[in-house]
Amino acid sequence: MSEDALNRKGEKKTKLIIGVMLAGAFIAVLNQMVLSPALPSIMEELHITAVEGQWLTTAFMLVNGIMIPVTAYLINRFTTRQLFLSSMILFTAGTVLAGFSKTFLLLLAARILQAMAAGVLMPMIQTVILLLFPKEKRGSAMGAVGIVIAFAPAIGPTVSGWFVDVWGWNSIFLVIAPFSMLVVILGFALLKNVGETKVLKLDFRSVAYSTLGFGGLLYGCSAAGSYGWTHALTWGPLAVGIVFLIVFVRRQGKIDTPLLELSILKNKTFRYSTIIAMIVNAALIAGGIITPIYLQNILHFSALQSGLIMLPGAIIMGIMSPITGNLFDRFGPRGIALAGLGIMTVFSAVFVFIGEDWTFGVLCAIYTIRMFGMSMVNMPLTTWGLNALENQMIAHGSAINNTARQAAGSIGTAILITIMASVTALSQARGPVKATLAGMHAAYGVAASFSAVALIMAFLFVKKEKRIDDIFCD
């Protein structure tokens, strides 16, 4: 067989592996977004309170966040086939169980199974893609991951709402389950192993510290949005989380096989890319959390109209992800990162001036341009940071990056919701609508400030040339 034929065969094999894994990631990300529109129906049918219903999303977030730090160990310990197929089978089992659940506890157990699988899938897929491609082609490859991240959250709530209205909340999971089963079958047939496995010892104390640390932090931030920062359900878990995170970090530096190789944060490129990604993720919360409240509570748009306003932005992100990935491969991260963060900052600031009479078209345009800026930031900066690591450290880098972004998103949500609630309360004399708008203006202002900080950091630290070497500071 000629060299060209071998290369074509290798490329086809690579595309099949990526295609199967991205299909699994798409289903997992989609699943995270489908429950919110169904919660009212679930509460009514299962006879549960709003607090109990919220646990269906809170528990998913907690388990998902707890699983991500463990993925570096799992990726290095098990083969690609073993880990991907096990995760997808677990996810499928949870989805089928959710589809046939008749009680709250059964549905909660199903969501936990789904979260355990979803927490592993995205860091694993990022790691596999980076190992399959040389550094000069990783931007384009990671652009495919950006398509998944863009489209799945956009169509999830809209499709979910339609299914709930027509066939009931169980139908959401019963529709997802066959697609999940198909991915499992394709995985068995097509998936090949990537990278090498190692016989590693799992440090159970690190797992326990990580679980208590990240679990406490994520739950405390979630509670802050509902109860405020002074409530025991907020500061109690936060205190526990911070203490155990400190213990976790100290232990990672002392043991021979750490759960997370935190020493890679000494790599300046990876450290700065992770910090900027955290700030950007916190800033994006304004679009995902506050904008729907504004659209439905102030402008009285329906849930479907709210989804339609956000849909073009997601489509633009999906289209731009491979384009920005290609630009990254050709020109490096600096230009596209500065352009994207500049657009994000300006159009986040525009939302500070939202009012009662803003039209569907204007809001759709502003939101879409903001997401256009976002498409130039997330995947290019993540790829830039992970490219700076040795291949054997990529699994740890992916796990650290995903964990950090999830933590930043939770903290950002808590901060923005608290600011919105506080300013709204202080502005009650202006009337309920004006007071709510004042709170939203303040929250959007803080989100724009987050974007501005990320822009300044990118200007200072993201280099013009592609940083594909491994540079560590003492």
QUILINDA-V700724 format. One record per backbone hydrogen bond with DSSP energy under -1.0 kcal/mol. NH is the residue of the N-H (numbers start at 1). CO is the residue of the C=O. E is the energy in kcal/mol with one decimal. If there is no record, write none. Layout:
nh=NH co=CO e=E
nh=NH co=CO e=E
//
This chain:
nh=6 co=2 e=-2.1
nh=7 co=3 e=-2.4
nh=8 co=4 e=-2.5
nh=9 co=5 e=-2.3
nh=10 co=6 e=-2.4
nh=11 co=7 e=-2.5
nh=12 co=8 e=-2.4
nh=13 co=9 e=-2.2
nh=14 co=10 e=-2.3
nh=15 co=11 e=-2.5
nh=16 co=12 e=-2.2
nh=17 co=13 e=-2.2
nh=18 co=14 e=-2.5
nh=19 co=15 e=-2.8
nh=20 co=16 e=-2.4
nh=21 co=17 e=-2.2
nh=22 co=18 e=-2.8
nh=23 co=19 e=-1.9
nh=24 co=20 e=-1.8
nh=25 co=21 e=-2.3
nh=26 co=22 e=-2.8
nh=27 co=23 e=-1.9
nh=28 co=24 e=-2.1
nh=29 co=25 e=-2.9
nh=30 co=26 e=-2.7
nh=31 co=27 e=-2.1
nh=32 co=28 e=-1.1
nh=33 co=30 e=-1.2
nh=38 co=35 e=-1.1
nh=39 co=35 e=-1.1
nh=42 co=38 e=-2.5
nh=43 co=39 e=-2.9
nh=44 co=40 e=-2.0
nh=45 co=41 e=-2.6
nh=46 co=42 e=-2.7
nh=48 co=43 e=-1.7
nh=53 co=49 e=-2.5
nh=54 co=50 e=-2.2
nh=56 co=53 e=-1.5
nh=57 co=54 e=-1.1
nh=58 co=54 e=-2.8
nh=59 co=55 e=-2.6
nh=61 co=57 e=-2.3
nh=62 co=58 e=-2.6
nh=63 co=59 e=-2.6
nh=64 co=60 e=-2.5
nh=65 co=61 e=-2.5
nh=66 co=62 e=-2.2
nh=67 co=63 e=-2.2
nh=68 co=64 e=-1.4
nh=70 co=67 e=-1.1
nh=71 co=68 e=-1.5
nh=74 co=70 e=-1.9
nh=75 co=71 e=-3.2
nh=76 co=72 e=-1.8
nh=77 co=73 e=-2.1
nh=78 co=74 e=-2.5
nh=83 co=79 e=-2.6
nh=84 co=80 e=-2.7
nh=85 co=81 e=-2.5
nh=86 co=82 e=-2.0
nh=87 co=83 e=-2.2
nh=88 co=84 e=-2.6
nh=89 co=85 e=-2.5
nh=90 co=86 e=-2.3
nh=91 co=87 e=-2.6
nh=92 co=88 e=-2.7
nh=93 co=89 e=-2.5
nh=94 co=90 e=-2.2
nh=95 co=91 e=-2.3
nh=96 co=92 e=-2.7
nh=97 co=93 e=-2.4
nh=98 co=94 e=-2.2
nh=99 co=95 e=-2.2
nh=100 co=96 e=-1.4
nh=107 co=103 e=-1.9
nh=108 co=104 e=-2.7
nh=109 co=105 e=-2.3
nh=110 co=106 e=-2.0
nh=111 co=107 e=-2.2
nh=112 co=108 e=-1.9
nh=113 co=109 e=-2.0
nh=114 co=110 e=-2.1
nh=115 co=111 e=-2.4
nh=116 co=112 e=-2.2
nh=117 co=113 e=-1.5
nh=118 co=114 e=-2.7
nh=119 co=115 e=-2.3
nh=120 co=117 e=-1.0
nh=121 co=117 e=-1.7
nh=122 co=118 e=-1.1
nh=124 co=120 e=-1.8
nh=125 co=121 e=-2.6
nh=126 co=122 e=-2.3
nh=127 co=123 e=-2.1
nh=128 co=124 e=-2.6
nh=129 co=125 e=-2.5
nh=130 co=126 e=-2.1
nh=131 co=127 e=-1.9
nh=132 co=128 e=-1.8
nh=133 co=129 e=-1.2
nh=137 co=134 e=-2.1
nh=141 co=137 e=-1.5
nh=142 co=138 e=-2.9
nh=143 co=139 e=-1.2
nh=144 co=141 e=-1.1
nh=146 co=142 e=-1.6
nh=147 co=143 e=-1.3
nh=148 co=144 e=-1.3
nh=149 co=145 e=-2.3
nh=150 co=146 e=-1.9
nh=151 co=147 e=-2.7
nh=152 co=148 e=-1.8
nh=155 co=151 e=-2.4
nh=156 co=152 e=-1.7
nh=159 co=155 e=-2.7
nh=160 co=156 e=-2.7
nh=161 co=157 e=-2.6
nh=162 co=158 e=-1.8
nh=163 co=159 e=-2.4
nh=164 co=160 e=-2.6
nh=165 co=161 e=-2.1
nh=166 co=162 e=-1.9
nh=167 co=163 e=-3.1
nh=168 co=163 e=-1.0
nh=171 co=168 e=-1.0
nh=172 co=169 e=-1.2
nh=174 co=170 e=-2.0
nh=175 co=171 e=-1.8
nh=176 co=172 e=-1.7
nh=177 co=173 e=-2.5
nh=180 co=176 e=-2.2
nh=181 co=177 e=-2.6
nh=182 co=178 e=-2.2
nh=183 co=179 e=-2.0
nh=184 co=180 e=-1.9
nh=185 co=181 e=-2.3
nh=186 co=182 e=-2.7
nh=187 co=183 e=-2.6
nh=188 co=184 e=-2.3
nh=189 co=185 e=-1.9
nh=190 co=186 e=-3.0
nh=191 co=187 e=-1.8
nh=198 co=76 e=-2.8
nh=200 co=198 e=-1.2
nh=204 co=202 e=-1.1
nh=207 co=203 e=-1.8
nh=208 co=204 e=-2.4
nh=209 co=205 e=-2.7
nh=210 co=206 e=-2.9
nh=211 co=207 e=-2.6
nh=212 co=208 e=-2.4
nh=213 co=209 e=-2.7
nh=214 co=210 e=-2.8
nh=215 co=211 e=-1.9
nh=216 co=212 e=-1.9
nh=217 co=213 e=-2.1
nh=218 co=214 e=-2.7
nh=219 co=215 e=-2.5
nh=220 co=216 e=-2.5
nh=221 co=217 e=-2.2
nh=222 co=218 e=-2.0
nh=223 co=219 e=-2.8
nh=224 co=220 e=-1.9
nh=225 co=221 e=-1.2
nh=227 co=223 e=-3.6
nh=228 co=224 e=-1.4
nh=234 co=231 e=-1.7
nh=235 co=231 e=-2.2
nh=236 co=232 e=-1.8
nh=238 co=234 e=-2.0
nh=239 co=235 e=-2.5
nh=240 co=236 e=-2.3
nh=241 co=237 e=-3.0
nh=242 co=238 e=-2.8
nh=243 co=239 e=-2.3
nh=244 co=240 e=-2.4
nh=245 co=241 e=-2.1
nh=246 co=242 e=-2.1
nh=247 co=243 e=-2.1
nh=248 co=244 e=-2.6
nh=249 co=245 e=-2.7
nh=250 co=246 e=-2.3
nh=251 co=247 e=-2.2
nh=252 co=248 e=-2.0
nh=253 co=249 e=-1.0
nh=254 co=251 e=-1.5
nh=255 co=251 e=-1.5
nh=262 co=260 e=-2.0
nh=264 co=261 e=-1.7
nh=265 co=262 e=-1.9
nh=266 co=263 e=-2.0
nh=267 co=264 e=-1.5
nh=271 co=267 e=-2.7
nh=272 co=268 e=-2.7
nh=273 co=269 e=-2.3
nh=274 co=270 e=-2.1
nh=275 co=271 e=-2.3
nh=276 co=272 e=-2.6
nh=277 co=273 e=-2.1
nh=278 co=274 e=-2.1
nh=279 co=275 e=-2.2
nh=280 co=276 e=-2.6
nh=281 co=277 e=-2.3
nh=282 co=278 e=-2.1
nh=283 co=279 e=-2.1
nh=284 co=280 e=-2.1
nh=286 co=283 e=-1.3
nh=288 co=284 e=-1.7
nh=289 co=285 e=-3.0
nh=291 co=286 e=-1.7
nh=294 co=290 e=-2.4
nh=295 co=291 e=-2.7
nh=296 co=292 e=-2.3
nh=297 co=293 e=-2.8
nh=298 co=294 e=-1.6
nh=299 co=294 e=-1.8
nh=301 co=295 e=-3.0
nh=306 co=302 e=-2.4
nh=307 co=303 e=-2.2
nh=308 co=304 e=-2.2
nh=309 co=305 e=-1.9
nh=310 co=306 e=-1.4
nh=311 co=307 e=-1.3
nh=314 co=310 e=-1.5
nh=315 co=311 e=-2.4
nh=316 co=312 e=-2.6
nh=317 co=313 e=-2.2
nh=318 co=314 e=-2.4
nh=319 co=315 e=-2.5
nh=320 co=316 e=-2.9
nh=321 co=317 e=-1.9
nh=324 co=320 e=-3.4
nh=325 co=321 e=-1.9
nh=326 co=322 e=-2.0
nh=327 co=323 e=-2.3
nh=328 co=324 e=-2.3
nh=329 co=325 e=-2.0
nh=330 co=326 e=-1.6
nh=331 co=327 e=-3.1
nh=332 co=328 e=-2.2
nh=337 co=333 e=-2.4
nh=338 co=334 e=-2.5
nh=339 co=335 e=-2.3
nh=340 co=336 e=-2.7
nh=341 co=337 e=-2.7
nh=342 co=338 e=-2.1
nh=343 co=339 e=-2.2
nh=344 co=340 e=-2.5
nh=345 co=341 e=-2.4
nh=346 co=342 e=-2.3
nh=347 co=343 e=-2.5
nh=348 co=344 e=-1.6
nh=349 co=345 e=-1.9
nh=350 co=346 e=-1.4
nh=352 co=349 e=-1.6
nh=353 co=350 e=-1.8
nh=354 co=351 e=-1.4
nh=363 co=359 e=-2.3
nh=364 co=360 e=-2.5
nh=365 co=361 e=-2.2
nh=366 co=362 e=-2.5
nh=367 co=363 e=-2.6
nh=368 co=364 e=-2.2
nh=369 co=365 e=-2.4
nh=370 co=366 e=-2.2
nh=371 co=367 e=-2.0
nh=372 co=368 e=-1.9
nh=373 co=369 e=-1.9
nh=374 co=370 e=-1.8
nh=375 co=371 e=-1.8
nh=376 co=373 e=-1.4
nh=377 co=374 e=-2.0
nh=378 co=374 e=-1.4
nh=381 co=377 e=-2.2
nh=382 co=378 e=-2.2
nh=383 co=379 e=-2.8
nh=384 co=380 e=-2.4
nh=385 co=381 e=-2.2
nh=386 co=382 e=-2.4
nh=387 co=383 e=-2.4
nh=389 co=386 e=-1.5
nh=393 co=390 e=-2.0
nh=394 co=391 e=-1.1
nh=397 co=393 e=-2.5
nh=398 co=394 e=-3.0
nh=399 co=395 e=-2.0
nh=400 co=396 e=-2.7
nh=401 co=397 e=-2.7
nh=402 co=398 e=-2.4
nh=403 co=399 e=-2.3
nh=404 co=400 e=-2.7
nh=405 co=401 e=-2.2
nh=406 co=402 e=-2.1
nh=407 co=403 e=-2.5
nh=408 co=404 e=-2.5
nh=409 co=405 e=-2.3
nh=410 co=406 e=-2.0
nh=411 co=407 e=-2.5
nh=412 co=408 e=-3.0
nh=413 co=409 e=-2.3
nh=414 co=410 e=-2.2
nh=415 co=411 e=-2.5
nh=416 co=412 e=-2.7
nh=417 co=413 e=-2.6
nh=418 co=414 e=-2.1
nh=419 co=415 e=-2.5
nh=420 co=416 e=-2.5
nh=421 co=417 e=-2.5
nh=422 co=418 e=-2.7
nh=423 co=419 e=-2.6
nh=424 co=420 e=-2.1
nh=425 co=421 e=-2.2
nh=426 co=422 e=-2.0
nh=427 co=423 e=-1.0
nh=428 co=425 e=-1.0
nh=430 co=427 e=-2.0
nh=431 co=428 e=-2.0
nh=435 co=431 e=-2.6
nh=436 co=432 e=-2.2
nh=437 co=433 e=-2.5
nh=438 co=434 e=-2.4
nh=439 co=435 e=-2.0
nh=440 co=436 e=-2.2
nh=441 co=437 e=-2.9
nh=442 co=438 e=-2.1
nh=443 co=439 e=-2.1
nh=444 co=440 e=-2.9
nh=445 co=441 e=-2.2
nh=446 co=442 e=-2.0
nh=447 co=443 e=-2.3
nh=448 co=444 e=-2.5
nh=449 co=445 e=-1.8
nh=450 co=446 e=-2.3
nh=451 co=447 e=-2.0
nh=452 co=448 e=-2.2
nh=453 co=449 e=-2.5
nh=454 co=450 e=-2.3
nh=455 co=451 e=-2.3
nh=456 co=452 e=-2.3
nh=457 co=453 e=-2.4
nh=458 co=454 e=-2.4
nh=459 co=455 e=-2.3
nh=460 co=456 e=-1.9
nh=461 co=457 e=-2.8
nh=462 co=458 e=-1.8
nh=468 co=466 e=-1.2
nh=473 co=266 e=-1.4
//
